[in-house]
């Protein structure tokens, strides 16, 4: 059975596998263990990547199921995003709270979110962060700064305050990839994001990194935390119906980063197998587990 980290980097086509030697071999499992060891408090999860007037299909699906998993473990999650993800976390997919912030909020206004929520952890899944040139750019190097709220400020301030942080990325321009900025600049020929986190997670598709966290936590707790392939597909269909686009093709389709929906389903099924989701009866989703 392959390690969960192996599954996250299957089909790597943008060089993320080149970054793996620069992380601990069990980088996702370490992140999951750290999350499980935290006090049960509020968690802020940032997502939403601007693509041609819409949010992309990568990010929100992983966030939705990661937030549900953490809520089941006793955390209180709020997704922090912007208007491009409007409706992604409402009926019929309820159970995950979301707050949409204005694109032009000042740094001090953004930092006030930390004072209001007092989070136990900060997580980013496929959220563009400021790069080494002080810009927010997509994989083609095109600036999207005018369409991107500066949520990386939360993570920079969080590090100063000692708030544990986790960042999932699949290209090098996402929050958290600042931990690997030098190797990204050298290996991927990309102007890297400079925002660091305590626990960076790399994946071929960022959704897969979020599912990988769920799988690692399920393996450690025995609780049913992983979505089924059918559940993941239903959520993806929901956000596509609201305008989400493939970040690679720019098309309003069920693909994610150029991969057909079958690849997303296959990854979910393989991660379920890797964490034993289909091998033994699950315990009830108690909120009393503390790692």
Buried (B, 14 or more C-beta within 10 A) or exposed (E): EEBBBBBBBBBBEBBBBBBBEBBEEBBBBBBBBBBBEBEBEBBBBBBBBBBEEBBBBBBBBBBBBBBBBBBBBBBBBBBBBBEBBBBBBEEEBEEBEBBBBEBEBEEEBBBEBBEEBEBBBBBBBBBBBBBBEEBBBBBEEEEBBEBBBBBBBBBBBBBEEEBBBBBBBBBBBBBBBBBBBEBBBEBBEBBBBBBBBBBBBBBBBBBBBBBBBBBBBBBBBBBBBBBBBEBBBBBBEBBBEBBBBBBBEEBBBBBBBBBEBEBBBBBBBBBBBBBBBEEEEBEEBEEEBEE
